[in-house]
Amino acid sequence: MTSTPGHAAGAATVGDLMKRPELQISDDVMVDTAMDILLSSGADHAIVRDEEGRCAGLLTRLHLAPFQARSWYTERTPVRDIVHDRAPFATTDMTAAAAAAAMRSRGLDVWPVVDGDGHVVGLLSF
C-alpha cells in the first residue's frame, strides 16, 4: 500500500470503511413523495442527486419532520428547496480519523462519499 501526503501507511481510509448507498432520490422529487419513499423503505436517510446524477446531499427523516402535517406545500416543494445536509462530502482517500472528526464536528451519523466528479460511491457511518 502506498501512502499519500498526509496519510500514514496502513491507516484506514473512508474507501476501506464505506458501504454501498442504499437509497437515492432525485432532488426534483416532491417532499411528500420523499416522505413516502423513506417511510415505505424503512430507511432513515436517502442520498439526494442533482439532475446530472451528482450528490446534492443527504436527506434524513429529521429533515422531513417539519413537513409531517402534509399540505399543498409538501406536494409542490422539491427536496432541493428544503434544508438537508449538503457538501462538503467525504472522499475515498480521506483517512477514517479525519472523516470521523469531520462527522463529529458537523453532527452527522452518516456521510456521503463521492468520487472526483461528485458522484456517490458510498456512505460512511461510525
C-alpha positions as CSV (number, residue, x, y, z in Angstrom):
1,M,0.0,0.0,0.0
2,T,1.4,3.4,-0.9
3,S,0.8,6.4,1.3
4,T,-0.4,9.7,0.1
5,P,0.7,13.0,1.6
6,G,-0.9,13.4,5.0
7,H,-1.9,9.7,5.2
8,A,0.1,7.3,7.3
9,A,0.9,4.0,5.6
10,G,-1.6,1.4,6.7
11,A,-4.1,4.0,8.1
12,A,-7.7,3.1,7.3
13,T,-9.4,5.3,4.7
14,V,-13.0,6.1,4.0
15,G,-12.8,3.8,1.0
16,D,-12.0,0.9,3.3
17,L,-14.9,1.6,5.6
18,M,-17.7,2.9,3.4
19,K,-20.8,0.9,2.5
20,R,-22.9,1.0,-0.7
21,P,-25.6,3.7,-0.6
22,E,-29.0,2.0,-0.1
23,L,-31.4,4.7,-1.2
24,Q,-31.1,7.5,-3.7
25,I,-33.6,10.1,-4.9
26,S,-33.6,12.9,-7.3
27,D,-33.6,16.5,-6.0
28,D,-36.7,17.2,-8.0
29,V,-38.8,14.7,-6.0
30,M,-41.5,16.5,-4.1
31,V,-41.3,16.5,-0.3
32,D,-44.4,14.4,0.2
33,T,-43.1,11.7,-2.2
34,A,-39.7,11.7,-0.4
35,M,-41.5,11.1,2.9
36,D,-43.4,8.2,1.4
37,I,-40.2,6.7,0.0
38,L,-38.4,6.9,3.3
39,L,-41.3,5.5,5.3
40,S,-42.0,2.7,2.9
41,S,-38.4,1.7,2.6
42,G,-37.8,1.8,6.4
43,A,-34.7,3.9,5.8
44,D,-33.6,6.7,8.0
45,H,-31.9,8.6,5.1
46,A,-31.5,8.9,1.4
47,I,-28.9,10.3,-0.9
48,V,-30.1,13.3,-2.9
49,R,-28.8,13.5,-6.5
50,D,-29.0,16.5,-8.8
51,E,-30.1,16.4,-12.5
52,E,-26.6,15.3,-13.5
53,G,-26.5,12.4,-11.1
54,R,-24.1,14.1,-8.7
55,C,-24.5,14.1,-5.0
56,A,-26.6,17.0,-3.8
57,G,-26.8,16.0,-0.2
58,L,-28.3,13.6,2.4
59,L,-31.9,13.8,3.4
60,T,-33.0,12.3,6.7
61,R,-36.3,11.7,8.4
62,L,-35.4,14.5,10.8
63,H,-35.2,16.9,7.8
64,L,-38.7,15.9,6.8
65,A,-40.2,16.2,10.3
66,P,-41.4,19.8,9.8
67,F,-43.5,18.6,6.8
68,Q,-45.3,15.7,8.5
69,A,-48.6,17.5,8.6
70,R,-48.6,17.5,4.7
71,S,-50.2,20.3,2.9
72,W,-50.2,21.8,-0.6
73,Y,-46.7,23.0,0.3
74,T,-45.3,19.4,0.6
75,E,-47.0,18.4,-2.7
76,R,-45.3,21.3,-4.6
77,T,-41.9,21.6,-3.0
78,P,-39.0,19.7,-4.4
79,V,-36.4,18.3,-2.0
80,R,-33.7,20.6,-3.4
81,D,-35.7,23.6,-1.8
82,I,-35.7,22.3,1.8
83,V,-32.9,22.1,4.3
84,H,-30.8,18.9,4.2
85,D,-27.1,18.1,4.7
86,R,-25.1,19.3,1.7
87,A,-21.4,19.4,0.7
88,P,-18.6,19.0,1.5
89,F,-18.7,15.2,1.3
90,A,-16.2,12.6,2.1
91,T,-13.8,11.1,-0.4
92,T,-12.4,7.6,-0.6
93,D,-8.8,8.6,0.1
94,M,-9.7,10.6,3.2
95,T,-8.4,9.0,6.4
96,A,-11.0,7.4,8.6
97,A,-9.8,9.5,11.6
98,A,-10.2,12.8,9.6
99,A,-13.7,11.7,8.4
100,A,-14.8,10.8,11.9
101,A,-13.6,14.1,13.2
102,A,-15.5,16.0,10.4
103,M,-18.6,14.0,11.1
104,R,-18.5,14.7,14.8
105,S,-18.0,18.4,14.2
106,R,-21.0,18.5,11.8
107,G,-23.2,16.3,13.9
108,L,-23.5,13.6,11.2
109,D,-24.4,10.0,11.7
110,V,-23.8,9.1,8.0
111,W,-21.9,11.0,5.3
112,P,-22.0,10.5,1.5
113,V,-18.7,9.5,-0.1
114,V,-18.1,10.9,-3.6
115,D,-15.7,10.4,-6.4
116,G,-13.7,13.2,-8.2
117,D,-16.8,14.1,-10.3
118,G,-19.1,14.3,-7.4
119,H,-21.0,11.1,-7.9
120,V,-21.9,9.0,-4.9
121,V,-19.7,5.9,-4.4
122,G,-20.7,5.1,-0.8
123,L,-21.9,6.0,2.6
124,L,-19.8,6.3,5.7
125,S,-21.1,5.7,9.2
126,F,-19.5,5.2,12.5
